[in-house]
Amino acid sequence: MKAPHFKLPNGTDHRNGCNGESGDVVEVVAVKPSRAPKRKVVGDIEMPQALVKRRPPRVVRPAGDPGITVPDAVEVARRRKALAGESTMSACYTTTQLRAIVQAFEGLKDHIRREAPKNGLTPGTPAYNEFYRDVLASFDLALYGQRLTYAAAFQSHKIAPWRQPRISFGSGRVTIEGDTCIITDVNVWPTIPKSKDSLVPFVVVLNRVLPGNAPTNHRHALEVIEGFAAAGQRISWHGYGLPVLRGGRFVLEVESLDDLYCAA
């Protein structure tokens, strides 16, 4: 008869060879973790696996507020069940900000460039390009529920924008136009898939008027972007969304600063 015990947390074993049996003599056995950890790490790079929505802010009432009601046992159980079922509570690495995903993407590309020569691969060759794509495609990345990979999630000016939201990226300068910040990419983008013809400009549009409940990091990010505009500095940018062909150019309207990352 097995001794009573609590269920082991994911990724842990019984201690000192214990197999859960009662008695004084315990056979030492190799016990596998209850479930393999889901987090993906490459060298010192931890790879986010999902971009998720930020939880809306809540007003916290002070202690003793007469409007506060203490939940009963049934309500407590319901809330715990709902919380446990949220995707953001998964063992995988989720983030609400594009920045973490972009930094992991750039780090992974650097890792590939270092490892490819060790495998006898020369940059620019078909074998190198295949290795590059295969590594990027081996890491899953969900964008607000879209199940993709790091190979499919990112998109540059070399191909026409996809019909679904993706992470577009490029470089350019920021200008201020009324209540908006405009990033004009230095490259022109094709309007026809798998074609180098019919090229048009690409701009990223960000509303400078933030809601009153905007988090502090949004306000700081906006100040940094406005600083780039004042300095006339060329920056690299990554933005999540669906570019729309409008007025002879692609327009990517970024709805939230969580979905935009700019760096000098």
TORTI-567028 format. One record per atom (N, C-alpha, C): residue in three letters; x, y, z. Coordinates in steps of 0.02 Angstrom, whole numbers, padded with zeros to 5 digits, always signed. Layout:
// residues N
ALAXYZ/...
// end
This chain:
// residues 264
MET+00042-00059+00000/MET+00000+00000+00000/MET+00044+00062+00000/LYS+00030+00109-00044/LYS+00070+00169-00048/LYS+00055+00218+00009/ALA+00107+00248+00032/ALA+00099+00297+00085/ALA+00064+00358+00058/PRO+00021+00388+00097/PRO-00012+00449+00073/PRO+00038+00506+00066/HIS+00031+00544+00012/HIS+00075+00601+00001/HIS+00041+00648-00048/PHE+00064+00710-00047/PHE+00037+00758-00095/PHE+00067+00745-00164/LYS+00031+00766-00215/LYS+00056+00760-00284/LYS+00119+00803-00291/LEU+00169+00775-00325/LEU+00231+00812-00334/LEU+00220+00871-00382/PRO+00253+00927-00368/PRO+00251+00982-00417/PRO+00284+00960-00482/ASN+00264+00992-00536/ASN+00293+00975-00601/ASN+00369+00983-00600/GLY+00403+00934-00631/GLY+00476+00937-00637/GLY+00514+00918-00574/THR+00482+00884-00525/THR+00517+00864-00464/THR+00510+00790-00452/ASP+00557+00761-00413/ASP+00558+00690-00397/ASP+00549+00680-00322/HIS+00535+00616-00302/HIS+00539+00599-00231/HIS+00611+00606-00209/ARG+00621+00625-00147/ARG+00689+00634-00122/ARG+00720+00569-00099/ASN+00787+00565-00104/ASN+00826+00508-00078/ASN+00802+00441-00104/GLY+00779+00439-00166/GLY+00759+00376-00196/GLY+00692+00350-00173/CYS+00654+00387-00134/CYS+00589+00364-00111/CYS+00542+00353-00170/ASN+00506+00296-00170/ASN+00459+00282-00224/ASN+00387+00284-00201/GLY+00376+00312-00141/GLY+00308+00319-00116/GLY+00282+00258-00078/GLU+00322+00204-00071/GLU+00300+00144-00036/GLU+00313+00152+00039/SER+00269+00121+00078/SER+00280+00122+00150/SER+00332+00070+00170/GLY+00360+00075+00229/GLY+00408+00026+00252/GLY+00475+00058+00266/ASP+00519+00019+00299/ASP+00584+00045+00318/ASP+00635+00040+00262/VAL+00628-00009+00217/VAL+00677-00019+00163/VAL+00648+00009+00099/VAL+00686+00052+00068/VAL+00664+00084+00006/VAL+00714+00068-00049/GLU+00689+00038-00102/GLU+00732+00023-00159/GLU+00746+00088-00197/VAL+00809+00099-00213/VAL+00828+00159-00249/VAL+00812+00149-00323/VAL+00768+00190-00349/VAL+00749+00184-00419/VAL+00754+00253-00452/ALA+00760+00251-00517/ALA+00762+00314-00555/ALA+00691+00336-00569/VAL+00672+00393-00541/VAL+00605+00419-00549/VAL+00606+00478-00597/LYS+00567+00477-00650/LYS+00564+00532-00697/LYS+00522+00588-00669/PRO+00535+00650-00689/PRO+00493+00706-00667/PRO+00421+00694-00688/SER+00373+00722-00650/SER+00303+00713-00666/SER+00286+00742-00733/ARG+00322+00794-00755/ARG+00313+00821-00822/ARG+00374+00863-00839/ALA+00398+00857-00900/ALA+00457+00894-00921/ALA+00442+00968-00921/PRO+00489+01010-00900/PRO+00477+01082-00901/PRO+00466+01106-00972/LYS+00422+01156-00980/LYS+00404+01180-01046/LYS+00448+01237-01070/ARG+00483+01269-01025/ARG+00522+01327-01046/ARG+00580+01307-01092/LYS+00590+01347-01145/LYS+00643+01333-01193/LYS+00700+01382-01182/VAL+00761+01356-01178/VAL+00820+01398-01167/VAL+00873+01380-01218/VAL+00903+01431-01248/VAL+00958+01422-01295/VAL+01018+01460-01267/GLY+01069+01423-01244/GLY+01125+01456-01211/GLY+01099+01492-01149/ASP+01107+01558-01148/ASP+01080+01597-01092/ASP+01018+01636-01113/ILE+00988+01616-01170/ILE+00928+01650-01196/ILE+00866+01609-01178/GLU+00821+01639-01141/GLU+00758+01606-01126/GLU+00707+01629-01178/MET+00677+01582-01214/MET+00635+01598-01271/MET+00562+01604-01250/PRO+00532+01663-01252/PRO+00460+01668-01240/PRO+00422+01626-01291/GLN+00367+01596-01268/GLN+00328+01553-01312/GLN+00259+01580-01328/ALA+00241+01637-01298/ALA+00175+01665-01313/ALA+00174+01739-01295/LEU+00143+01778-01339/LEU+00127+01848-01325/LEU+00054+01850-01305/VAL+00040+01875-01245/VAL-00027+01873-01218/VAL-00050+01943-01199/LYS-00114+01952-01191/LYS-00142+02017-01173/LYS-00126+02034-01100/ARG-00112+02098-01090/ARG-00101+02123-01022/ARG-00167+02123-00984/ARG-00165+02104-00922/ARG-00226+02106-00881/ARG-00247+02178-00870/PRO-00311+02193-00875/PRO-00333+02262-00865/PRO-00321+02283-00793/PRO-00305+02348-00782/PRO-00293+02372-00714/PRO-00356+02369-00672/ARG-00347+02358-00608/ARG-00404+02356-00561/ARG-00393+02407-00506/VAL-00448+02436-00484/VAL-00445+02484-00428/VAL-00442+02445-00363/VAL-00391+02458-00323/VAL-00384+02423-00259/VAL-00414+02467-00204/ARG-00464+02440-00171/ARG-00497+02479-00118/ARG-00459+02473-00053/PRO-00458+02525-00014/PRO-00423+02523+00050/PRO-00458+02476+00099/ALA-00420+02451+00147/ALA-00448+02407+00199/ALA-00502+02444+00237/GLY-00556+02409+00251/GLY-00610+02439+00288/GLY-00662+02473+00246/ASP-00651+02474+00180/ASP-00701+02504+00134/ASP-00766+02465+00140/PRO-00822+02499+00153/PRO-00886+02463+00161/PRO-00909+02427+00098/GLY-00879+02445+00041/GLY-00899+02412-00022/GLY-00865+02345-00032/ILE-00818+02327+00011/ILE-00782+02264+00003/ILE-00823+02207+00033/THR-00832+02155-00005/THR-00867+02095+00019/THR-00818+02037+00020/VAL-00818+01998+00073/VAL-00773+01941+00079/VAL-00804+01881+00042/PRO-00768+01852-00006/PRO-00795+01795-00043/PRO-00803+01734+00002/ASP-00856+01695-00012/ASP-00865+01633+00026/ASP-00823+01577-00004/ALA-00827+01518+00025/ALA-00785+01462+00004/ALA-00798+01442-00068/VAL-00861+01445-00090/VAL-00879+01427-00158/VAL-00847+01476-00208/GLU-00850+01540-00192/GLU-00821+01591-00236/GLU-00745+01585-00238/VAL-00713+01570-00182/VAL-00641+01561-00180/VAL-00621+01503-00225/ALA-00658+01447-00221/ALA-00643+01389-00262/ALA-00651+01405-00336/ARG-00703+01445-00353/ARG-00714+01463-00423/ARG-00657+01505-00450/ARG-00634+01553-00410/ARG-00580+01597-00433/ARG-00515+01558-00441/ARG-00502+01512-00396/ARG-00441+01472-00401/ARG-00442+01428-00464/LYS-00500+01400-00479/LYS-00506+01359-00538/LYS-00497+01399-00602/ALA-00525+01459-00603/ALA-00519+01503-00661/ALA-00447+01525-00671/LEU-00412+01541-00616/LEU-00343+01562-00620/LEU-00297+01506-00644/ALA-00310+01446-00619/ALA-00269+01388-00639/ALA-00277+01372-00712/GLY-00336+01389-00741/GLY-00349+01373-00810/GLY-00324+01424-00860/GLU-00299+01481-00835/GLU-00275+01533-00881/GLU-00211+01512-00915/SER-00206+01528-00980/SER-00146+01510-01018/SER-00084+01546-00990/THR-00094+01604-00961/THR-00037+01641-00935/THR-00007+01608-00873/MET-00042+01559-00844/MET-00015+01525-00786/MET+00020+01460-00806/SER+00027+01448-00870/SER+00061+01388-00894/SER+00134+01391-00876/ALA+00166+01332-00878/ALA+00237+01328-00863/ALA+00280+01359-00918/CYS+00250+01373-00976/CYS+00289+01404-01030/CYS+00297+01478-01016/TYR+00345+01508-01050/TYR+00363+01578-01039/TYR+00317+01622-01082/THR+00271+01657-01050/THR+00228+01704-01085/THR+00249+01775-01068/THR+00233+01821-01112/THR+00250+01891-01100/THR+00195+01935-01129/THR+00186+01993-01099/THR+00137+02042-01125/THR+00171+02095-01168/GLN+00237+02093-01172/GLN+00274+02144-01209/GLN+00315+02114-01265/LEU+00311+02146-01323/LEU+00347+02122-01382/LEU+00423+02123-01371/ARG+00445+02168-01329/ARG+00517+02176-01318/ARG+00552+02111-01301/ALA+00523+02072-01255/ALA+00555+02009-01234/ALA+00562+01961-01292/ILE+00512+01959-01336/ILE+00513+01914-01393/ILE+00565+01936-01444/VAL+00569+02001-01457/VAL+00617+02028-01504/VAL+00688+02014-01480/GLN+00702+02025-01417/GLN+00769+02013-01391/GLN+00788+01940-01395/ALA+00740+01895-01383/ALA+00753+01824-01390/ALA+00766+01806-01463/PHE+00728+01835-01508/PHE+00736+01823-01580/PHE+00806+01844-01604/GLU+00827+01904-01583/GLU+00893+01928-01603/GLU+00948+01885-01572/GLY+00938+01865-01509/GLY+00987+01822-01477/GLY+00993+01754-01510/LEU+00936+01727-01532/LEU+00936+01662-01566/LEU+00972+01666-01633/LYS+00962+01721-01669/LYS+00997+01729-01733/LYS+01073+01733-01723/ASP+01094+01768-01670/ASP+01165+01771-01655/ASP+01192+01701-01638/HIS+01152+01664-01601/HIS+01172+01595-01583/HIS+01180+01552-01646/ILE+01135+01559-01694/ILE+01139+01521-01756/ILE+01203+01539-01794/ARG+01218+01603-01797/ARG+01278+01626-01833/ARG+01342+01597-01802/ARG+01341+01588-01736/ARG+01400+01559-01703/ARG+01405+01484-01713/GLU+01347+01450-01713/GLU+01347+01378-01716/GLU+01355+01350-01787/ALA+01330+01386-01837/ALA+01332+01361-01906/ALA+01403+01344-01929/PRO+01452+01388-01918/PRO+01520+01371-01941/PRO+01548+01308-01907/LYS+01527+01295-01844/LYS+01550+01235-01810/LYS+01525+01172-01845/ASN+01469+01179-01883/ASN+01442+01123-01921/ASN+01465+01124-01994/GLY+01516+01166-02008/GLY+01543+01169-02076/GLY+01499+01206-02124/LEU+01456+01250-02100/LEU+01409+01286-02144/LEU+01435+01357-02156/THR+01433+01377-02219/THR+01457+01443-02239/THR+01398+01489-02251/PRO+01398+01549-02221/PRO+01343+01597-02233/PRO+01331+01609-02307/GLY+01266+01611-02324/GLY+01247+01624-02394/GLY+01236+01562-02435/THR+01258+01504-02410/THR+01249+01442-02448/THR+01180+01413-02434/PRO+01153+01372-02480/PRO+01087+01341-02468/PRO+01085+01301-02403/ALA+01139+01266-02387/ALA+01140+01225-02326/ALA+01136+01270-02264/TYR+01172+01326-02265/TYR+01170+01373-02209/TYR+01100+01402-02202/ASN+01070+01423-02257/ASN+01003+01453-02254/ASN+00952+01403-02229/GLU+00959+01340-02248/GLU+00912+01288-02224/GLU+00921+01277-02149/PHE+00983+01275-02126/PHE+00997+01268-02055/PHE+00967+01327-02016/TYR+00976+01387-02042/TYR+00950+01448-02011/TYR+00875+01444-02003/ARG+00840+01426-02058/ARG+00766+01421-02055/ARG+00743+01366-02009/ASP+00778+01309-02011/ASP+00757+01252-01970/ASP+00762+01267-01896/VAL+00814+01303-01875/VAL+00822+01319-01804/VAL+00767+01367-01782/LEU+00755+01419-01823/LEU+00702+01467-01805/LEU+00633+01432-01802/ALA+00623+01384-01847/ALA+00558+01350-01850/ALA+00550+01299-01794/SER+00603+01283-01758/SER+00599+01233-01704/SER+00573+01262-01639/PHE+00563+01329-01637/PHE+00539+01362-01576/PHE+00469+01389-01588/ASP+00421+01365-01548/ASP+00352+01387-01555/ASP+00343+01457-01527/LEU+00297+01494-01558/LEU+00281+01561-01534/LEU+00208+01576-01551/ALA+00167+01586-01500/ALA+00097+01603-01509/ALA+00089+01678-01501/LEU+00056+01709-01550/LEU+00043+01781-01547/LEU-00032+01791-01535/TYR-00049+01805-01472/TYR-00119+01814-01453/TYR-00162+01756-01478/GLY-00137+01695-01471/GLY-00175+01636-01490/GLY-00155+01607-01557/GLN-00125+01646-01601/GLN-00101+01619-01665/GLN-00042+01573-01652/ARG-00047+01511-01671/ARG+00007+01463-01659/ARG+00056+01465-01718/LEU+00115+01493-01705/LEU+00165+01502-01757/LEU+00232+01476-01731/THR+00285+01493-01766/THR+00353+01481-01744/THR+00392+01546-01751/TYR+00453+01547-01724/TYR+00494+01606-01732/TYR+00511+01619-01805/ALA+00509+01567-01847/ALA+00523+01576-01918/ALA+00464+01609-01953/ALA+00403+01594-01932/ALA+00343+01619-01967/ALA+00317+01683-01938/ALA+00336+01701-01877/ALA+00306+01758-01843/ALA+00336+01825-01864/PHE+00398+01824-01888/PHE+00433+01887-01905/PHE+00434+01898-01980/GLN+00429+01961-02000/GLN+00424+01977-02071/GLN+00459+02043-02086/SER+00504+02041-02136/SER+00540+02101-02157/SER+00516+02123-02226/HIS+00550+02173-02253/HIS+00531+02202-02317/HIS+00545+02155-02376/LYS+00575+02098-02364/LYS+00593+02054-02419/LYS+00533+02016-02447/ILE+00478+02013-02409/ILE+00418+01980-02433/ILE+00357+02024-02419/ALA+00304+02014-02458/ALA+00243+02054-02448/ALA+00211+02037-02381/PRO+00182+02087-02346/PRO+00149+02073-02282/PRO+00097+02018-02288/TRP+00093+01977-02236/TRP+00047+01920-02234/TRP-00024+01945-02222/ARG-00071+01900-02233/ARG-00142+01918-02224/ARG-00164+01916-02151/GLN-00122+01892-02109/GLN-00135+01889-02037/GLN-00084+01932-02000/PRO-00100+01956-01940/PRO-00051+01996-01903/PRO+00013+01957-01891/ARG+00068+01992-01900/ARG+00134+01964-01888/ARG+00177+02018-01854/ILE+00240+02001-01840/ILE+00287+02049-01813/ILE+00328+02076-01871/SER+00311+02135-01895/SER+00350+02167-01948/SER+00409+02202-01916/PHE+00464+02210-01956/PHE+00522+02245-01928/PHE+00562+02278-01982/GLY+00598+02330-01962/GLY+00640+02367-02008/GLY+00677+02421-01971/SER+00694+02475-02005/SER+00728+02532-01973/SER+00706+02596-02008/GLY+00710+02651-01973/GLY+00690+02715-02002/GLY+00693+02770-01951/ARG+00664+02826-01968/ARG+00663+02884-01923/ARG+00591+02900-01902/VAL+00586+02932-01844/VAL+00521+02948-01815/VAL+00506+03022-01827/THR+00444+03036-01845/THR+00421+03105-01850/THR+00356+03112-01809/ILE+00343+03172-01787/ILE+00282+03186-01750/ILE+00233+03222-01796/GLU+00173+03194-01802/GLU+00121+03224-01843/GLU+00058+03229-01800/GLY+00048+03288-01768/GLY-00010+03297-01725/GLY-00008+03250-01666/ASP-00059+03209-01660/ASP-00065+03162-01603/ASP-00035+03094-01619/THR+00005+03090-01671/THR+00034+03025-01689/THR+00109+03029-01697/CYS+00142+02972-01685/CYS+00212+02962-01702/CYS+00213+02920-01765/ILE+00253+02939-01814/ILE+00257+02902-01878/ILE+00329+02878-01886/ILE+00337+02812-01894/ILE+00402+02784-01910/ILE+00400+02765-01985/THR+00443+02795-02025/THR+00446+02780-02096/THR+00505+02734-02109/ASP+00491+02674-02132/ASP+00544+02626-02143/ASP+00588+02648-02201/VAL+00653+02632-02197/VAL+00699+02652-02250/VAL+00690+02612-02313/ASN+00657+02554-02307/ASN+00647+02510-02365/ASN+00576+02516-02392/VAL+00567+02498-02455/VAL+00501+02492-02485/VAL+00482+02418-02484/TRP+00417+02405-02478/TRP+00393+02337-02468/TRP+00351+02314-02528/PRO+00357+02250-02547/PRO+00318+02226-02605/PRO+00244+02216-02587/THR+00200+02232-02633/THR+00128+02221-02623/THR+00106+02153-02649/ILE+00148+02122-02689/ILE+00132+02057-02719/ILE+00176+02004-02689/PRO+00148+01949-02662/PRO+00189+01896-02632/PRO+00239+01867-02683/LYS+00298+01851-02658/LYS+00351+01821-02698/LYS+00369+01863-02760/SER+00368+01928-02750/SER+00384+01973-02806/SER+00426+02031-02781/LYS+00471+02054-02824/LYS+00512+02113-02808/LYS+00485+02175-02842/ASP+00427+02169-02873/ASP+00396+02225-02907/ASP+00342+02256-02864/SER+00314+02311-02888/SER+00259+02346-02854/SER+00277+02361-02781/LEU+00332+02399-02772/LEU+00358+02416-02706/LEU+00329+02482-02682/VAL+00309+02485-02618/VAL+00279+02545-02589/VAL+00310+02559-02521/PRO+00306+02622-02497/PRO+00331+02638-02429/PRO+00293+02601-02375/PHE+00324+02599-02316/PHE+00295+02566-02257/PHE+00302+02613-02198/VAL+00246+02626-02163/VAL+00249+02669-02104/VAL+00215+02635-02045/VAL+00240+02651-01986/VAL+00210+02628-01923/VAL+00180+02688-01889/VAL+00117+02683-01870/VAL+00080+02739-01841/VAL+00063+02722-01768/LEU+00081+02767-01723/LEU+00068+02758-01652/LEU+00033+02819-01625/ASN-00022+02808-01589/ASN-00059+02863-01558/ASN-00020+02889-01497/ARG-00009+02954-01494/ARG+00028+02983-01438/ARG-00017+02996-01378/VAL-00082+02994-01387/VAL-00129+03006-01332/VAL-00143+02940-01297/LEU-00113+02931-01239/LEU-00122+02869-01202/LEU-00182+02873-01156/PRO-00216+02817-01144/PRO-00272+02818-01096/PRO-00249+02836-01026/GLY-00294+02859-00986/GLY-00277+02880-00918/GLY-00250+02824-00875/ASN-00270+02762-00889/ASN-00247+02706-00849/ASN-00187+02670-00881/ALA-00153+02703-00927/ALA-00095+02673-00960/ALA-00041+02657-00909/PRO-00008+02599-00914/PRO+00045+02583-00866/PRO+00105+02629-00873/THR+00144+02633-00821/THR+00201+02678-00820/THR+00251+02664-00876/ASN+00262+02599-00892/ASN+00311+02583-00943/ASN+00288+02606-01013/HIS+00222+02613-01024/HIS+00197+02639-01087/HIS+00216+02713-01093/ARG+00207+02750-01040/ARG+00223+02821-01041/ARG+00298+02831-01051/HIS+00338+02789-01020/HIS+00411+02794-01028/HIS+00430+02778-01100/ALA+00400+02725-01128/ALA+00416+02705-01197/ALA+00398+02761-01246/LEU+00341+02793-01235/LEU+00321+02847-01279/LEU+00370+02905-01275/GLU+00394+02920-01215/GLU+00444+02974-01207/GLU+00508+02957-01245/VAL+00528+02894-01244/VAL+00589+02873-01279/VAL+00579+02882-01355/ILE+00521+02860-01380/ILE+00507+02866-01452/ILE+00505+02939-01474/GLU+00474+02981-01433/GLU+00472+03053-01449/GLU+00542+03083-01446/GLY+00585+03056-01403/GLY+00654+03078-01400/GLY+00692+03061-01464/PHE+00678+03002-01492/PHE+00708+02983-01556/PHE+00687+03032-01610/ALA+00623+03052-01609/ALA+00598+03099-01659/ALA+00633+03167-01653/ALA+00642+03191-01591/ALA+00674+03256-01580/ALA+00747+03255-01603/ALA+00780+03198-01595/ALA+00850+03193-01614/ALA+00860+03177-01688/GLY+00806+03159-01723/GLY+00812+03139-01793/GLY+00853+03076-01801/GLN+00851+03033-01751/GLN+00893+02974-01749/GLN+00861+02915-01785/ARG+00901+02880-01824/ARG+00876+02819-01857/ARG+00874+02762-01805/ILE+00820+02726-01804/ILE+00810+02673-01754/ILE+00789+02608-01789/SER+00796+02553-01753/SER+00767+02489-01775/SER+00699+02483-01741/TRP+00651+02454-01775/TRP+00584+02447-01747/TRP+00555+02378-01760/HIS+00513+02355-01715/HIS+00474+02293-01723/HIS+00403+02309-01701/GLY+00354+02291-01740/GLY+00285+02305-01722/GLY+00239+02248-01741/TYR+00194+02230-01695/TYR+00146+02177-01708/TYR+00081+02208-01735/GLY+00053+02175-01786/GLY-00010+02198-01813/GLY-00017+02177-01886/LEU-00069+02201-01918/LEU-00084+02185-01988/LEU-00075+02248-02030/PRO-00022+02253-02070/PRO-00013+02312-02113/PRO-00068+02315-02166/VAL-00093+02375-02179/VAL-00146+02385-02227/VAL-00121+02430-02283/LEU-00134+02412-02345/LEU-00114+02453-02402/LEU-00164+02510-02409/ARG-00140+02571-02397/ARG-00184+02629-02395/ARG-00147+02690-02422/GLY-00177+02723-02472/GLY-00146+02784-02499/GLY-00078+02772-02530/GLY-00068+02715-02561/GLY-00005+02701-02594/GLY+00052+02682-02548/ARG+00036+02661-02486/ARG+00088+02638-02440/ARG+00057+02590-02390/PHE+00100+02548-02360/PHE+00077+02504-02307/PHE+00076+02544-02242/VAL+00021+02536-02204/VAL+00014+02571-02140/VAL+00003+02518-02086/LEU+00047+02518-02037/LEU+00040+02473-01979/LEU+00020+02517-01920/GLU-00042+02513-01899/GLU-00066+02551-01842/GLU-00058+02509-01779/VAL-00014+02530-01735/VAL+00000+02493-01674/VAL-00051+02514-01621/GLU-00090+02467-01597/GLU-00143+02483-01549/GLU-00118+02493-01479/SER-00064+02459-01460/SER-00038+02463-01392/SER+00038+02465-01394/LEU+00067+02502-01348/LEU+00140+02504-01344/LEU+00169+02438-01322/ASP+00127+02392-01298/ASP+00151+02323-01286/ASP+00172+02291-01351/ASP+00143+02315-01408/ASP+00154+02283-01473/ASP+00206+02319-01515/LEU+00245+02364-01485/LEU+00296+02401-01521/LEU+00361+02402-01481/TYR+00416+02391-01515/TYR+00482+02394-01483/TYR+00529+02432-01529/CYS+00558+02485-01503/CYS+00606+02525-01542/CYS+00672+02529-01504/ALA+00727+02529-01541/ALA+00793+02533-01510/ALA+00840+02572-01554/ALA+00885+02609-01524/ALA+00934+02648-01562/ALA+00985+02602-01595/
// end
